[in-house]
Amino acid sequence: MKHSLIAVVVLLGSGLALAQGSVGKGVDPDKAAPAQEKKKAEPPTRPPPPDVSRLPFTPDSIREVMQYHSRDIQDCYEEMLATKGSKVEEGRIQTSFTITPDGFVRNAKVVKTGTTLKNPRLHECVVSVLSGIDFPRTPDGREYPIEYPFNLKAIK
């Protein structure tokens, strides 16, 4: 059993050396490892979402969570622009949803009044993003209706 494990390690080490562009025998897998470690040590391009389990249920925490997820809404918008061609629309999406006592989103929708971007696929994407957001738990066990606008314009 030990022999096959060593063989696997040697094969993986050789594969690593080839993947890094080293050709030939005599490549020390231990010398190749620091380059791989450096790649793992880089910070992610997007920070993790707010830790809703540690946030109080306040207007500021709701804004913080929404600000984090506004990037996902912008992605929906950019996707719509990519399928529409060169015509760039800027506009507003007015949304409404309910935060449940557990911090989940219920009844997410795009409200027609106040919405200038009328693309159904964009609306579906926005509702999908909203439906997946988690908020802090409500302190009193009540549901809270929220209206939230998104002003969208091309950034790419």
N, C-alpha and C positions, 0 to 999 in steps of 0.2 A: 504494500500500500504506500509506503514512504517513497518508493522508487517512482511510482507513477505520479505522485504529487510533485516531486522534483522535476520530472520530465515536463509537466505542465508549466511549472514556473519558468523553466528554461525556454520553452516554446513561447510563452507570453513575453518573456524578456526579449527574445529575438524579434517577435512581432512588433514590439514597442520600438526597437531600434530601427526597423524598416519603416515604420510609420513616421518616424522623425526624420527620415531621409538619410540615415546612416547605412552605408552599404558595406557588406563584407563581414568577415569574421573578426573577432577580437573586440567587438563593441561591448562595453561593460554596461549592463542594464542599470547598475546603480548610478552611473554617471548620467544616464539619460533621465532618471527620475526627477531631478530638480526642475527641469524645464516643464515637466507635466505639473509639478506642484505649483509653479508660478501661475499657470493658467487657472488652477482651482482657487488660488488665493485672491484673484481679482474680484472686486465687488460686483454684485449683479447689476444689470442696467436699470432695473426698477426696484425700488425698496419694497419690502414686504408690506402688506396692507396693515392698517392700524389694528392693534390688538384690542378688539371690541370687548373682550372679557375684562380688561383693565380700565376701560373708559367709562365715565359716568354717562348717563343719558341726558345730554344737554344739547341746546342748539349748536354749540361749538363742536361737539363731538359728531353730531350729524353732518355738519358742514365738512369736517375733516374726512369722514368716511366718503362723502359724496365727492369731495375734491380728489381723493385718491382714485375713485372709479370714473371720474370724468375723462380720464385718459382712454378708458374702454369705450366710452360714448364717442369720443373723438375718433377712435378707430372705426366705429360703425359709420361715422360720417365720411371719413376718408375712403372707406370701402365703397360707399355710395358714389362718391366723386369719381372713383376709378372706373366704375361701370357706366357712368353717364358720359364720359368723354371729357372734352376740354371745357365744357360750360361749368363754370364755378358758381355755385350758389352759396350764399351766406345766409344764415337765418337762425331761428330760434325753435327749440323744442320745449314745450311746456309739459311737464310730467306730473302725475299724481300717483301716490301709492300709500299703503298703510303699513306702519311698523307694528308688528305683533308684540305681545309682552315678552316673547323669547328673543326678539331682535330680528326676526325674519321679515321679509317683504311679502306683502299680500296685495292683490288687486293693482298691480303696476299697469299703468296705461299712459299713452300720450293723449293729452287733452287738446281738442281741436281749437278751442279758444286760446289765443296766444301763441299758437304754433304756426310758423311761416313755412317750414320745410315739410312738404306734404308727401314725401316719398314713403309708401307703405313698407318697403323692405327696411328702410332706415328706422321706421317706427317699431317694427318687429325686433330688430337688433337692439334698440334702446330698451324695450320692455324686457328682453331676455337678460341684458346686463343688470337692469334694476332688480329683476326677480332673483338674481343670484347674490345680491349684496347682503351682508350681515351687519347689524347694528348692535350697539349695547342693549342689554335687557332694560325694559322700562322699569322704573323703581316702584310703580304702583300697580302693576299688573294690567294696565289699560292699553288699548290700542291707540296709536297716534297717526292721524292722517297728515300726509306731507304733500306739499306742492313744491316742485323744484324745477327751475328753468335751466336750460342749457343754451348758451349763445355759441353757435358753431361757425367757424370759418376755416378755410384751407390754411394749413401750416406747412405743407410740403411743397 
